[in-house]
Amino acid sequence: MHKIKVWDGFIRSFHWLLVIAIATLYFSAEEGMMELHFVAGYFTLALLLTRLIWGVVGSQTAKLSALLHSPIAALKSFKQTDNKPGHGAAGSYMVLAFFALLLTQLVSGLMTTDDILTDGPLVQYVSSQVVEWAGWVHHKNFDLLFYAIILHVAAIIIYRIKGKKLVKAMVSGYAEQSVTNSDAKLTKSPWLAVVIFVLLLAGLMMTWGAEPLSYLFS
């Protein structure tokens, strides 16, 4: 077994910041703190967009192409531990599902309204029927996202029992892999991803996020 770096700094930061962001989104929605909810939503949107861009220009294990596996490969991964660096076949399907659910949640949130004080920034550009549909999607999709999180945690526990320490790898960036090309560089410096994230976040906060931010800090 060889100890190799499989996750760059941005991928690890993305993972844990996303956990905090989703928790903040849930808490703020439950407590009716809509300004915080929207600010957290814009933060999450910038984070997800950066992850998708990094999936094109970033580290080898962060590539979106590395998440593409056949259904047969995914089924086989349930029967035997996948020692391929990065996400295994079954795990890749989970990641893609998360991306789809998060994007759906965020985009639908931009077109929702509480019919009282708070409107998403895209409400003014779409019809009332679309706004109503987006609100329905926003609530129902979160249920799917919640179930996906439970499934993800269960998978982590199962893999830990099987001897694969996924959480430790996502904290340190390193994992033990039985591969022959252990000297191959799988990761890139995260600084480009950091710059992309900061620019996207600044753009969102200076436009859509300006009003809720001013309310939070007033």
C-alpha positions as CSV (number, residue, x, y, z in Angstrom):
1,M,0.0,0.0,0.0
2,H,1.2,3.5,-0.9
3,K,0.2,6.7,0.8
4,I,-0.5,9.3,-1.9
5,K,-2.2,12.7,-2.1
6,V,-5.6,12.2,-3.8
7,W,-7.5,15.4,-2.8
8,D,-6.2,19.0,-3.3
9,G,-6.9,21.8,-0.9
10,F,-9.8,23.2,-2.7
11,I,-11.7,19.9,-3.0
12,R,-11.3,19.3,0.8
13,S,-12.4,22.9,1.6
14,F,-15.3,22.5,-0.8
15,H,-16.5,19.4,1.0
16,W,-16.4,20.8,4.5
17,L,-17.6,24.3,3.5
18,L,-20.6,22.7,1.7
19,V,-21.5,20.8,4.9
20,I,-21.5,24.1,6.8
21,A,-23.4,25.9,4.0
22,I,-26.2,23.3,3.8
23,A,-26.6,23.3,7.6
24,T,-26.8,27.1,7.5
25,L,-29.4,27.0,4.7
26,Y,-31.5,24.5,6.6
27,F,-31.3,26.4,9.9
28,S,-32.0,29.8,8.4
29,A,-35.0,28.5,6.5
30,E,-36.5,26.8,9.6
31,E,-36.0,29.9,11.7
32,G,-37.3,32.3,9.0
33,M,-34.0,34.1,8.7
34,M,-34.4,34.8,5.0
35,E,-31.6,37.3,4.7
36,L,-29.1,34.8,6.1
37,H,-30.7,32.1,3.9
38,F,-30.1,34.1,0.7
39,V,-26.6,35.0,1.7
40,A,-25.8,31.4,2.4
41,G,-27.4,30.4,-0.8
42,Y,-25.2,32.8,-2.9
43,F,-22.2,31.5,-1.0
44,T,-23.2,27.9,-1.9
45,L,-23.8,28.8,-5.5
46,A,-20.3,30.4,-5.8
47,L,-18.9,27.3,-4.2
48,L,-20.7,24.9,-6.5
49,L,-19.9,26.8,-9.6
50,T,-16.2,26.9,-8.7
51,R,-16.3,23.1,-8.1
52,L,-17.8,22.6,-11.6
53,I,-15.2,24.8,-13.2
54,W,-12.4,23.1,-11.2
55,G,-13.9,19.8,-12.5
56,V,-12.7,21.0,-16.0
57,V,-9.4,22.7,-15.2
58,G,-8.4,21.3,-11.9
59,S,-6.7,18.2,-10.4
60,Q,-6.9,14.8,-12.0
61,T,-9.1,13.4,-9.1
62,A,-11.3,16.5,-9.3
63,K,-12.1,16.2,-13.0
64,L,-15.8,15.7,-13.9
65,S,-14.6,13.2,-16.4
66,A,-13.2,11.1,-13.6
67,L,-16.8,10.8,-12.3
68,L,-18.1,9.1,-15.4
69,H,-18.4,5.3,-15.0
70,S,-20.6,2.7,-16.6
71,P,-23.5,1.3,-14.5
72,I,-21.7,-2.1,-14.6
73,A,-18.6,-0.6,-13.0
74,A,-20.8,1.0,-10.3
75,L,-22.4,-2.4,-9.5
76,K,-19.1,-4.1,-9.4
77,S,-17.8,-1.5,-6.9
78,F,-20.4,-2.7,-4.4
79,K,-18.9,-6.2,-4.4
80,Q,-15.2,-5.2,-4.2
81,T,-13.3,-2.3,-2.8
82,D,-12.2,0.1,-5.5
83,N,-8.5,1.1,-5.1
84,K,-8.6,3.7,-7.9
85,P,-7.4,7.1,-6.6
86,G,-10.3,9.5,-6.0
87,H,-14.0,8.6,-6.1
88,G,-14.9,5.0,-7.0
89,A,-17.6,4.2,-9.5
90,A,-20.5,4.1,-7.1
91,G,-19.2,7.1,-5.2
92,S,-19.0,9.0,-8.5
93,Y,-22.7,8.5,-9.1
94,M,-23.4,9.9,-5.6
95,V,-21.3,13.0,-6.3
96,L,-23.1,13.6,-9.6
97,A,-26.4,13.2,-7.9
98,F,-25.3,15.8,-5.3
99,F,-24.3,18.2,-8.0
100,A,-27.7,17.9,-9.7
101,L,-29.7,18.2,-6.5
102,L,-27.7,21.2,-5.3
103,L,-27.9,23.0,-8.6
104,T,-31.7,22.3,-8.7
105,Q,-32.0,23.6,-5.1
106,L,-30.0,26.8,-5.8
107,V,-31.6,27.7,-9.1
108,S,-35.1,27.1,-7.9
109,G,-34.3,29.2,-4.8
110,L,-33.5,32.1,-7.1
111,M,-37.0,32.1,-8.4
112,T,-39.0,31.6,-5.2
113,T,-40.9,34.1,-3.0
114,D,-42.5,34.0,0.4
115,D,-45.2,36.4,-1.0
116,I,-44.5,38.7,1.9
117,L,-41.1,40.3,2.1
118,T,-38.5,38.2,0.3
119,D,-38.2,37.5,-3.4
120,G,-35.5,35.6,-5.2
121,P,-33.5,37.7,-7.7
122,L,-35.0,36.0,-10.7
123,V,-38.6,36.3,-9.6
124,Q,-39.1,39.5,-11.6
125,Y,-37.9,37.8,-14.8
126,V,-40.3,34.8,-14.8
127,S,-44.0,34.3,-14.8
128,S,-46.1,33.7,-11.6
129,Q,-46.6,30.1,-12.8
130,V,-42.8,29.5,-12.9
131,V,-42.4,31.1,-9.5
132,E,-45.1,28.8,-8.0
133,W,-43.5,25.8,-9.7
134,A,-40.0,26.8,-8.5
135,G,-41.2,27.1,-4.9
136,W,-42.7,23.6,-5.1
137,V,-39.4,22.2,-6.5
138,H,-37.4,24.1,-3.9
139,H,-39.2,22.4,-1.1
140,K,-39.6,18.9,-2.6
141,N,-36.0,18.8,-3.9
142,F,-34.6,19.5,-0.4
143,D,-36.3,16.3,0.8
144,L,-34.3,14.4,-1.9
145,L,-31.2,16.2,-0.9
146,F,-31.8,15.2,2.7
147,Y,-32.2,11.5,1.8
148,A,-29.0,11.8,-0.4
149,I,-27.1,13.1,2.6
150,I,-28.3,10.2,4.8
151,L,-27.3,7.7,2.0
152,H,-23.9,9.4,1.8
153,V,-23.3,9.1,5.5
154,A,-24.4,5.5,5.5
155,A,-22.0,4.8,2.6
156,I,-19.1,6.4,4.5
157,I,-19.8,4.1,7.5
158,I,-20.0,1.0,5.3
159,Y,-16.7,1.9,3.6
160,R,-15.1,2.5,7.0
161,I,-16.1,-1.0,8.1
162,K,-14.6,-2.3,4.9
163,G,-11.3,-0.5,5.8
164,K,-11.5,2.5,3.5
165,K,-11.1,5.7,5.5
166,L,-12.9,8.3,3.4
167,V,-13.3,11.0,6.0
168,K,-9.6,10.8,7.0
169,A,-8.6,11.2,3.3
170,M,-10.9,14.2,2.9
171,V,-9.3,15.9,5.9
172,S,-5.6,15.1,5.2
173,G,-5.8,14.8,1.4
174,Y,-3.9,11.5,1.6
175,A,-5.1,8.0,1.2
176,E,-3.5,4.5,1.1
177,Q,-3.8,3.1,-2.4
178,S,-2.5,-0.2,-3.8
179,V,-1.4,1.4,-7.1
180,T,1.8,1.1,-9.1
181,N,1.9,4.7,-10.2
182,S,1.9,6.2,-6.7
183,D,4.4,8.8,-7.7
184,A,2.1,10.3,-10.3
185,K,0.9,13.8,-9.3
186,L,-2.9,13.7,-9.0
187,T,-3.5,17.1,-7.5
188,K,-2.8,20.7,-8.5
189,S,-2.3,23.9,-6.4
190,P,-5.7,25.1,-5.2
191,W,-5.0,28.8,-5.7
192,L,-6.6,29.1,-9.1
193,A,-9.8,27.6,-7.6
194,V,-9.6,30.1,-4.7
195,V,-9.3,33.0,-7.1
196,I,-12.3,31.8,-9.1
197,F,-14.4,31.3,-5.9
198,V,-13.5,34.8,-4.6
199,L,-14.4,36.4,-7.9
200,L,-17.7,34.6,-8.2
201,L,-18.6,35.2,-4.5
202,A,-17.8,38.9,-4.8
203,G,-19.9,39.2,-8.0
204,L,-22.9,37.5,-6.4
205,M,-22.6,39.5,-3.1
206,M,-22.2,42.9,-4.8
207,T,-25.3,42.3,-7.0
208,W,-27.9,39.9,-5.6
209,G,-26.4,39.7,-2.1
210,A,-26.0,43.4,-1.5
211,E,-29.5,43.9,0.1
212,P,-29.5,40.9,2.4
213,L,-25.9,41.6,3.4
214,S,-26.7,45.2,4.3
215,Y,-29.7,44.0,6.4
216,L,-27.5,41.4,8.3
217,F,-24.8,43.9,9.1
218,S,-27.0,46.9,9.9
